[in-house]
Amino acid sequence: MPGRSMGLRNMMKKRYMALILALILLLALPTAHAASTPLLYRVTDGQGHVIYLFGTIHVGNEALYPLPDAVLEAFDACDKLAVELDLIYEQEHPEELLRYAMDVYYTDGTQTGDVLGADTVELAAKALNMDKRLLSAMKPHGILSLLEERSVQDALLDANLGVDLFLLRRAREMNKEIVPLETVAQQFSLIHGMSDSIAAYQIRMYALYPQQAALATLMLLNAWKTGDLMAMRKMLEADSDVSMLPEELAEEILAYNRQMYADRDLAFTKRAQTFLQNGDKVFFAVGAAHVAGENGIADQLEQLGYTVEKIHP
């Protein structure tokens, strides 16, 4: 195990250096203040029914805006906005969110150190600049959420500037119907469904390599902003690479990723089909990984016989 651990650490250092080099190259390009050119697809069936398929990113900064005219015109031409979750509605009616938020602590006397290991809790506390006693009864998914939020802050990004929220606000201003594709319960079941071993691994990676996590987020943001499909796919592939992990953990992660991505991609594709069959003109906006990923929604709709055209950039 020590050899495997050292190999993993060396691999992460190599990836970190590669990310730094890639970011330097990206920043050398005139993209920081260039207009966003994200991917937008038009999907058409045999009867001429149309929906627009748009991959979003859940965090952002001012440099993402304004969105291009092609995206806004497609959005404005639609009657409905389909999103993973209506975040604004849930914020205005927080009862269910609060109920799940209360589930972040153990109430049966369980200590987090007994679940994750005392060293992992200590690493997390140090990364978060918190007294480890504050984490002593917090469930693994709660600690992981704090580290993810910290990574977003390190990247100087803001969830309030995410593309989903921008589209939701615009839909409200234009009195469009908003169709949530999932429920709060479904989304939290995915979070709570993460095994303790996966959570422990991810917590350690965020705590040990915070710069890499922030850089990876920035690189994904840049790929989204420039509409670079191949870059997004390569990042998604690298993120799901478990070849250096112990077999049992690797199998757990692959199974969890199937729930997080493949299963949801299929469910989203079925909803897109329903909109097309009903003749609903919908702007279908979900996380970019679900749209751009290999065998994601765009690929699946094309395999089902729909005409899928990239109309931007």
N, C-alpha and C positions, 0 to 999 in steps of 0.2 A: 504493500500500500504506500509506503513512503516514496518509492520510485514513481508510482503512478501519480502521486500528489505533486512531486517535483516536475514531472512531465507536463501535467496540466498547468502548473504555474508558469513554466517556460513557454507553453503554447499561448497562454493568455498575454504574457509579456510581448511575444512576437506579434500577436494580433493588435495589441495596444500600439506598438511602434508603427505597424502598418496603417492603423487608423490615424495616427498623428500625421504620417506622411500624406495620406489621402486628404486629410483636412487641410493641410498646408497647400496642396495642389488646388483644392476646391476654392480656398480663400484667395488664391492667386488669380482666379478667374473673375471676370466682371459680373458675378451673379448676385452679390450681396444686395445690391439695390436694383437689380434687373426685375422686370415684371415676372410674376409667376406664370408658369405654363404647365399646369397640372394636366394629367390624363383625363379625358372625357370620351365616353363611348355613347354611340347611338345604337339602340337595339330595335330591330324591326321584325315583325312577323309577316307571314304570307298575306295577311289582310291589310297590311299597311299600318297596323298599330305600332306606336313608338313609345319607348321609355328611354330615359337617359341614365347612364350608369357612371357614377362618379366616386372615386376613392378619396376618402377624407383622411386627415391627420388630426388626432385628438388634442394636440397641443400646438402652440404656434407663437409667432411674434409679429410685429407690425410689418416686417419685410414681406410677409405672405400676401399682403393686400396692396392694392385692390385685386380681386380675382379678375381674370381676363373676361373680355366682353362675351366671348363664345360661351363661357360657362354661365355667366349671368343671364344671357339671352335664352339659353336652353332652360335654365331654372325658371325664368319668368314665363316661359311658354307652357309650363306644366301646371296642372291643377292641384297636384299633391306632392308632398315631400315625404319620402320614406327614409327613416333613419333607424339606427340600432335601438335608440332609446330617446324619448323626448325629455332631454335633460332639463329644459326650462320648466316643463310641467312638473317634473319630479322635485325640482327645487322649490316650487310654489306649494307643493303638497308633500312635505317631507316625511310624513308618518312612516311610510314603508322603508324609506332610506334610513331613518333613525332606528327603526327596529333591527335592521341588519347591522347598522353601525354599533349597536349595543352588544353585538355578538363578537366583538373584537377581543374580549377578555374572557379568560377561564373563570368560571364561577364555582367550580367543584374542588378547588384547592390545588389543581394542577399547576406546576411551576414550569415556565417556558424553558428553563435550563434543562429540565429533565426530558423535554421533548426534542429540543434542538441541540443540546449540549451547551455547557456553560461558556465554552470558548466562542461559540457562534453568537450567543447573546452579547458577550463582551465586545466582540468585533462590531456588531450592529450598533451597540450603544456608543462606541467610540466614533464610528462613521457618522452617527446622527448627532454627536456632541451632546449626549443625554446621559443622565445617571442611569446605570443599568437596572436599578431597582424599579424604574418606571416601566421597564419592559418585562419585569419578572413574571407577570401573569398575562402578558399579551400573547394572543394566538399568532402563529407564524405568518398567516396572511396579513395580519395587521402590521407587523414589523416590516414585511416586504412592501406593503403599500407606502409606509413612511419613507423607505429607502428609494422607492420609485419616484415619489414626490420630490425628494431631495435631489435626485438625478436630473429631473426636469428643471429644478431651480438652478442647478449647477450649469445647465446648458442655456440659462437665461431665457427659458421658454415659460409659457403661461397657458394653463388649460382654458382660461377665459378667452384666449385668442385662438382657440382651436377652430377648425373649419366647420365642425358639426354645429357649434354654437352660433357661428356666423350665419349659417344657412337657416337654422331654427329661428333666429331673430328676423331674418329677411322674410321667411315664410309667414311669421306672425304679422309683420307689417303689411304684407300683401293679402292677408286673410286666406292663405292656402290651407288645405287640410293637411294635418301632420299625422303620418301613420307610423307608430312605433312597431318595429319588427320583432322586438323582444320585450320582456318584462324585467322589472327590477329583480324579481325572484330568479329568473333565468340567469341573469348576469352574475348575481351573487352566488348562485349555485356553482358556477364555474370557478369563482374565486375560492369558495369554501371547499370545492372538490379537489383542490391541489393537495397532494400528499405532503406529509411533514418532511419527507426526505427531499422532495423537489424544492420545497420552500427553504429548507436548510441550505441546499446547494445554491439557490438563487440569492439568498441573503448573503452568503459568503462572497459570491461573485460581486455583488453590488458594494459590499463593505470593503473588499480587498482591491477592487479595481473601479473606483468611482469615476475616474477620468475617462476610462474606456466606455463606461455606460453613457456618460454625457456625450462623448464624441460620436458614439453609434447613433444616438438620437438625432444629433445635428446632421449626420450624414444621411439618415433616412429623410429628414426634413428637406435637405437639399435635393435629394433624388425626387421627392414628391414635387417640390417647387419647379423643377426643371422637366418634369414628366419623363424621367429616365426609367423606363420599364425594366431594362436589363439590370440596372444598378439596384433597383428595389428587389428584384428577384434574387440577385446574388446575396444581398443582405439578409433576406428572409431565409435563404438556404444556409448561410453561415450561422444564423441565429438558431437554426434547428439541428445543427451538426452535433451529434452525441458520440462521435467515433472515439473520443478520448476518455469517455466516462466509463465507470464500472457498469457491467452489463445490466444489472438489476435497475440501477438508476436510469440508464439509457432507455430501457424498455418503458419505465414509468413515464419519462418525459415524452417519448413518442406517443404513448397512449393519451396523455394529457393534451398534447398538441393536436391530436386527431379531434378531440372534443372541442378545443378552442378554435380550430381553423376548419378542418375538413368537414366536420359535422355541421358547423354553422354555415359554411359556404354552400353546402347542399340545401340547407333550409332557406337561406337567402335566395338561392337560385329558384327554388320552388315558388317563393313569394313573387319574384320577378315574373315568372311564367304566368302566375295568376293575374297580375296586373295587365300583362299583354293580352291574355285570353279575354279579359273583361273590357279591353279597349281603354283602360285608364291611362291617362297621360301623366306619368310619374317621373320625378327626379329622384332616383334611387341612390342614396348617398350613405355608404358604410365605410368602415376602415379600409384604407388603401390595400392592406395585406389581403383582404377578402376579394378585392377586385383584381389587383395586379398579380397576385400569387399564381404560381403555376397550378393549373387545374382549379383556379378560382372562379368567381362568378362569370367573368367575361368568357373564359375558356369553356365553361360548362354550357353556357347559353349557345355558344357557337356549335358545340358538339351536338346540341339538341336540334340544330337546324335553323336557328335564328340568324339573321344577318347582323353581325356585330362590327360596327365601323368605328375606328378611332378618328374622332373629328377634331380633337385638340390634344397636343399641339400638332 
